[in-house]
Amino acid sequence: FENYIVDRCVFNSSELNDIEYIRSQFYNKLEIARFSSSLGKFVGYTEFGVKQADYWNSQTSLLQQMKALRETICLNHATAFYPAA
């Protein structure tokens, strides 16, 4: 893998305020940047990742879209799979 993105939802209940959506971007098996819905912004972990995070954080429409994914993706999966667990 050279460049890939991992989306995940972290939750302990089906309540929306208990759910965190995380999108991590990797390059060469190293995480360079991450969006966390609990922070509401991107955070960079490498020099390139910090530059990318600064750019992405300046895009208000992108931040709104990323924040909406918590409800769109995570809440639907939590309500579907949490009762079965």
C-alpha positions as CSV (number, residue, x, y, z in Angstrom):
1,F,0.0,0.0,0.0
2,E,1.3,3.4,-0.8
3,N,-1.6,5.8,-0.1
4,Y,-4.8,4.8,1.7
5,I,-7.6,6.1,3.9
6,V,-9.2,4.3,6.8
7,D,-12.7,5.4,8.1
8,R,-13.9,4.0,11.4
9,C,-16.5,4.6,14.0
10,V,-15.7,4.2,17.7
11,F,-18.7,3.8,20.0
12,N,-19.9,2.1,23.2
13,S,-23.6,2.9,22.7
14,S,-26.0,3.9,20.0
15,E,-26.3,7.5,21.4
16,L,-25.0,10.0,18.8
17,N,-23.0,11.9,21.5
18,D,-21.1,8.7,22.4
19,I,-20.0,8.1,18.8
20,E,-16.7,9.3,17.3
21,Y,-16.0,9.2,13.6
22,I,-12.3,9.0,12.6
23,R,-10.7,9.2,9.1
24,S,-7.0,8.5,9.0
25,Q,-4.9,9.0,5.9
26,F,-1.8,6.9,5.5
27,Y,1.2,7.0,3.2
28,N,3.8,4.2,3.2
29,K,2.1,2.7,6.3
30,L,2.6,5.9,8.3
31,E,-0.4,7.9,9.4
32,I,0.1,11.4,8.1
33,A,-3.3,13.1,9.0
34,R,-6.5,12.3,10.8
35,F,-10.0,13.8,11.1
36,S,-11.7,13.3,14.4
37,S,-15.3,14.2,14.9
38,S,-14.7,14.8,18.6
39,L,-12.2,17.5,17.7
40,G,-14.1,18.7,14.6
41,K,-10.9,19.2,12.6
42,F,-8.0,17.5,10.9
43,V,-4.7,17.0,12.7
44,G,-1.4,16.3,11.0
45,Y,1.2,13.9,12.2
46,T,4.0,14.5,9.7
47,E,5.3,17.7,8.1
48,F,3.3,17.0,5.0
49,G,0.3,16.0,7.1
50,V,0.4,19.2,9.0
51,K,0.3,21.2,5.8
52,Q,-2.6,19.1,4.5
53,A,-4.5,19.4,7.7
54,D,-4.1,23.2,7.7
55,Y,-5.4,23.3,4.1
56,W,-8.4,21.0,4.8
57,N,-9.3,22.9,8.0
58,S,-9.5,26.1,6.0
59,Q,-12.2,24.5,3.8
60,T,-15.4,25.0,5.9
61,S,-17.6,23.0,3.5
62,L,-15.2,20.0,3.8
63,L,-15.3,20.3,7.6
64,Q,-19.1,20.3,7.6
65,Q,-19.2,17.3,5.3
66,M,-16.8,15.4,7.6
67,K,-18.8,16.3,10.7
68,A,-22.0,15.1,9.0
69,L,-20.4,11.7,8.3
70,R,-20.6,10.8,12.0
71,E,-24.4,10.9,11.9
72,T,-24.6,9.6,8.3
73,I,-22.3,6.6,8.7
74,C,-21.7,5.9,12.3
75,L,-25.2,6.4,13.8
76,N,-26.7,4.1,11.2
77,H,-24.1,1.4,11.8
78,A,-24.3,1.8,15.6
79,T,-28.1,1.4,15.6
80,A,-27.9,-1.6,13.3
81,F,-25.0,-3.5,14.9
82,Y,-24.8,-2.4,18.6
83,P,-28.0,-4.3,19.6
84,A,-26.5,-7.5,18.1
85,A,-23.3,-7.2,20.1
